[in-house]
Every structure is written in C-alpha cells, then in structure tokens.
Amino acid sequence: MKGKVVVITGATAGIGQFAAEHLAKLGARLVLIARDRDRAQATLSRLRAIAPNVEHRAHFADLSLMADVRRVAAEIAAAEPRIDVLVNNAGGFFASRKITAEGLERTFALNHMAYFVLTECLQERLIASAPARIVNMGSVAHLPRAIDFDDLQTSKRYELFRAYGRSKLCNILFTRELARRLAGTGVTANCVDPGIVATNLGQREGGVFGFLMRIAMLFAGRPDRAVDTIAYLAAAAELADVTGKYYFGRRRAVQNRAAQDDTIAARLWMESERLAALRTTPVEISASLPKSAQRTAEFCD
C-alpha cells in the first residue's frame, strides 16, 4: 500500500477509523469523506501521528444526500490525480423511517445509494488509475432478506432490521453488477462482511433503542478481522484479478440466493440509476481499454 491513495467513507469512527489507521501504517495516503469536522480532524491527527510525512486529507459531505455525494466526488476527482482504492464503508441503522430532503428513505440513501453514486462519480478516476480496487461493506444481516422492487425504500412497512438488511443485500448486488461492468478495465470490486463488531450503528438514536444499541455494542467484538479483510481486498497481490466476490476474513463468505442473482443485480442497478437521476453520455475512457469498457458512462455535475 505504500504510496497508494485510498478514498474512504465513514472513517471517523468504528471499522472505518481502524481501517484508515491500519492502511496508513501500511503506507497509504488517506482521503476521508466525513460529515463531522471535529471527528475528522481527530482522525487526521491520528493518521499524521502514524505517518508524519504523508498529506492525508478530509472532505466533508452528508452522504445521505446525493447532491452532496456528487459535490464531494467532484472535489476529490479535481484534487486527486489518481485513486488506487475506494472503500465504501459509511452506513447507518435507524429506529424510525425518515425521508431525506431528496425524497429517499435515509437507510437506503446512506447505505446503498451513496455507494452507487460516489463510485459512479469517481469511476473515471479509478479506471485512469488502474490497477485499482473498490471495497464495499456488506453484512451478514443480508441473509434473511430479499429485494422487493415494488417497495425498495420500505414505505409499506418499515422495520429497522428489514431496512438495514435489505440495504446490505443491495451492497452485495451492487458489487456484483459493478464487477461485471468494470470487467477488462483493471478495476476490481469486492465486498466485506465485517462480522458482529462494535460500531456507532444506532448509538446516536434517542430513547430506548439508542440505549439498547449502546449496551449491545459493549458485547460486540473488536473490528480486527474486518480491518484485516479491508486491507486484504485493497492490497493482496493474489486478488489482483478477483472481482465481484464477498469475503469474511480472508475467505469467501456465504451469501443468500438473491445476492447471487445476476438478473436482480442488473435490475437494482437500473433502479438505482433512475433514483439517482444520473444522466448518461457516451464517454470513451481510453482507446486502450477493451470494447466492453467503451460503454455509456454515468457522470455527475
């Protein structure tokens, strides 16, 4: 990882923070996307203590708002000549159903749509930096879930575990379809199951739910395995050509049937494009890329 540029979301707490620090120890330069400036500055201070001569950076956005995702992606693309690794790690777990200012259910917006839009908006930079890698955060919570295209945003009957589990299933399906679309570009995409570890999920919620989540996290494990897996997917030489897979530790993890369905993955991509209102235009990324890469590419203003 020495000299590699890693863009990572959700790196000011939990798994993301530990992963950023671990990658910095391996020699990477971190580009954080954060919402809270104080926590971001604290994380940057830790990273600079690890690697005093490396210019780690932070950009700020509310990743539940796609306009903010587009803006911060444009800022990063303008500031970074290359991106070697993108780690989509940020996520949320909410007791009640709320709608963002853009009309998206916030669990779906933060946990899935932000991954989709950020990756699409940084895709050109990633391809230009190839070989490059994308690491997305999944979860074992996807196992009992299925995709309901008539109710992607749980408007009929919201229940926090259903909303969260579905969003994590979306992450795995997104990774699968992304890998297919990036075939031949030199960019791989894989997904991580972090296991049951202590994070900030749900702890900022008020009332009984927030209290119970804070108690539950006292008994959760350390994020060591998840951090190691993120670094493994980001750096391991033996994974140079591995893409579209789902890992727990350094091994392939169990997925449910829906997570392995290419038809569902392709339809989710189309629905995500529609919801993100991404415009499309033919873009020739590089004359040296295979024909499969000379495709209609999404871009963000």
PyMOL commands that set and color helices and strands:
alter all, ss='L'
color gray80, all
select helices_A, chain A and resi 14-25+37-50+66-79+106-128+140-142+160-181+207-217+224-235+237-239+258-260+262-276+291-293
alter helices_A, ss='H'
color red, helices_A
select strands_A, chain A and resi 5-9+29-34+57-60+85-88+132-137+187-192+246-248+251-252+280-282+296-298
alter strands_A, ss='S'
color yellow, strands_A
deselect
rebuild
show_as cartoon
